[in-house]
């Protein structure tokens, strides 16, 4: 029997607790990550929602940004939701001039693309690779993906409304990202998908 993979959640700012719960329910062993030494022994990592500029600054202050960037480049699987999607993007639009990302996914992401906090919304999302029908997507000051490179698989787009067709979920190799927050709905299917990605990486 394969042992449960160990998946960290970057816990500098944002909704890390909800991700820890979702990962445990999906069969992983999870733990918060704040410092470089806590990256040791991880099989994967989740970059949660929050405020991407604040997360970038705190990652530098805690000394975890560069080791985490190196781990991603070395193949550490990662899942980013909302702000985490921004952190995994190679290119970001509407970002402050001093903001940097961890990178890894060949995509261009627009920050706060759906509008400010008051424009947050919910809606059904059909995600490729997720069985059982559409997911209920919660979008909070969410980004969307403007464009992707040839190696990026588009997993979901907005179905209707003014943003119809906008990309809101992608995968490139062992890196996964969504604009929405599955951790707040109790629907564990995205986390289950990520745990499978991590296990597949191990075998």
C-alpha positions in Angstrom: 0.0 0.0 0.0 1.4 3.4 -1.0 1.9 5.8 2.0 0.0 9.1 2.0 2.0 11.8 0.2 3.1 14.8 2.3 1.8 18.0 0.9 2.6 21.4 2.4 0.4 24.5 2.3 2.2 27.9 2.1 0.9 29.5 5.3 2.2 33.0 5.1 -1.1 34.7 4.5 -4.5 33.6 3.1 -6.9 30.7 3.6 -4.3 27.9 4.3 -6.4 26.2 7.0 -9.1 25.2 4.5 -6.6 23.7 2.1 -5.0 21.6 5.0 -8.5 20.2 5.8 -9.2 19.5 2.1 -5.9 17.8 1.6 -6.4 15.5 4.6 -9.8 14.6 3.3 -8.3 13.8 0.0 -5.9 11.3 1.5 -2.7 13.3 1.9 -0.7 14.1 5.0 -0.6 17.9 5.1 1.3 20.5 7.0 1.8 24.3 7.0 4.9 25.8 5.5 6.4 29.1 6.4 10.2 28.6 6.5 12.7 27.1 4.1 13.5 24.1 6.3 9.8 23.2 6.2 10.0 22.4 2.5 12.2 19.4 3.3 10.4 16.1 2.7 7.4 17.5 0.8 5.9 15.6 -2.1 3.9 18.6 -3.2 2.7 22.1 -2.1 -0.4 24.2 -2.2 -0.3 28.0 -2.7 -3.5 29.3 -1.3 -5.7 32.3 -2.0 -5.0 35.6 -0.3 -3.3 38.7 -1.5 -0.5 37.9 -4.0 1.6 41.0 -3.4 1.5 40.4 0.3 2.4 36.7 -0.1 5.3 37.6 -2.3 6.7 40.1 0.3 6.2 37.7 3.1 7.8 34.8 1.2 10.9 37.0 0.8 10.9 38.1 4.4 10.7 34.5 5.7 13.4 33.4 3.2 11.2 30.8 1.6 10.7 32.4 -1.8 13.9 31.4 -3.5 14.1 27.8 -2.1 10.4 27.3 -3.1 11.1 28.6 -6.6 14.0 26.3 -6.9 11.9 23.3 -5.7 9.3 24.0 -8.3 11.9 24.2 -11.1 13.2 20.9 -9.8 9.8 19.3 -10.3 7.9 19.7 -7.0 4.2 19.4 -7.8 2.1 22.5 -6.9 -1.5 23.6 -6.8 -2.4 27.3 -6.7 -5.8 28.7 -6.1 -6.6 32.4 -6.9 -3.5 34.3 -5.6 -1.7 31.0 -5.8 -2.5 30.9 -9.6 -0.8 34.3 -9.8 2.3 33.0 -8.0 2.6 30.1 -10.4 2.3 32.3 -13.5 5.3 33.1 -15.6 3.7 36.5 -16.5 1.3 38.8 -14.7 -0.6 41.8 -15.9 -1.7 44.7 -13.7 0.9 43.8 -11.1 2.9 46.3 -9.0 6.3 46.9 -10.5 8.1 45.1 -7.6 5.9 42.0 -7.5 7.6 38.8 -8.5 6.1 35.3 -9.0 7.4 31.9 -8.4 6.6 30.9 -12.0 6.4 27.5 -13.5 3.3 27.7 -15.7 3.7 29.2 -19.1 0.7 31.6 -18.9 -0.2 35.2 -18.6 -2.5 36.0 -15.7 -4.4 39.2 -15.1 -4.8 40.2 -11.4 -8.3 41.1 -10.1 -9.6 40.4 -13.6 -13.2 40.0 -12.5 -13.2 43.2 -10.5 -12.8 44.3 -6.9 -14.1 42.5 -3.8 -17.7 43.7 -4.5 -17.6 42.0 -7.9 -16.9 38.5 -6.3 -19.3 35.9 -7.5 -20.2 32.2 -7.6 -21.0 30.0 -10.6 -20.8 26.4 -11.9 -17.5 25.4 -13.6 -16.9 22.3 -15.7 -13.4 21.2 -15.0 -11.7 18.6 -17.3 -10.5 15.6 -15.3 -13.0 16.1 -12.5 -15.8 13.6 -12.6 -19.3 14.0 -11.3 -20.6 17.1 -13.0 -19.8 20.8 -12.7 -18.1 22.3 -9.6 -19.4 25.3 -7.7 -16.8 27.9 -8.3 -16.3 30.8 -5.8 -14.4 33.7 -7.4 -13.1 36.3 -4.9 -11.2 39.2 -6.6 -10.1 36.4 -8.9 -7.6 36.5 -11.7 -8.1 34.9 -15.1 -5.7 33.5 -17.6 -5.2 35.8 -20.7 -3.1 33.3 -22.7 -1.3 30.0 -22.3 1.8 28.5 -23.9 1.7 25.3 -26.0 2.5 23.0 -23.1 -0.4 24.2 -20.9 -3.7 22.3 -20.8 -6.8 24.5 -20.3 -9.1 22.7 -17.8 -11.9 25.2 -17.4 -13.4 28.3 -18.8 -16.2 30.6 -17.6 -19.5 29.4 -19.1 -21.5 32.5 -19.4 -21.9 36.2 -18.7 -19.5 39.0 -19.6 -16.4 36.9 -18.8 -17.6 33.9 -21.0 -14.7 32.0 -22.4 -12.1 33.3 -20.0 -9.7 30.6 -18.7 -10.0 29.8 -15.0 -8.2 26.4 -14.6 -5.0 25.1 -16.1 -2.4 22.4 -15.8 1.2 22.1 -17.0 2.8 18.9 -16.0 2.6 18.6 -12.2 1.5 22.2 -11.8 -2.2 22.9 -11.4 -4.0 26.3 -10.9 -7.5 27.6 -10.5 -9.0 31.1 -10.4 -11.6 29.9 -8.0 -11.5 28.6 -4.4 -12.6 24.9 -4.1 -11.3 24.8 -0.6 -14.2 26.9 0.7 -17.1 24.9 -0.8 -16.4 21.5 0.7 -16.1 20.0 -2.8 -12.8 18.1 -2.6 -12.5 17.0 -6.3 -9.7 19.5 -7.2 -7.7 18.5 -4.2 -8.2 14.8 -5.0 -7.0 15.6 -8.5 -3.9 17.2 -7.1 -3.2 14.4 -4.7 -3.3 12.0 -7.8 -0.9 14.2 -9.6 1.5 14.1 -6.6 1.2 10.3 -6.4 1.7 9.9 -10.1 4.9 12.0 -9.8 6.2 9.6 -7.1 5.7 6.4 -9.2 
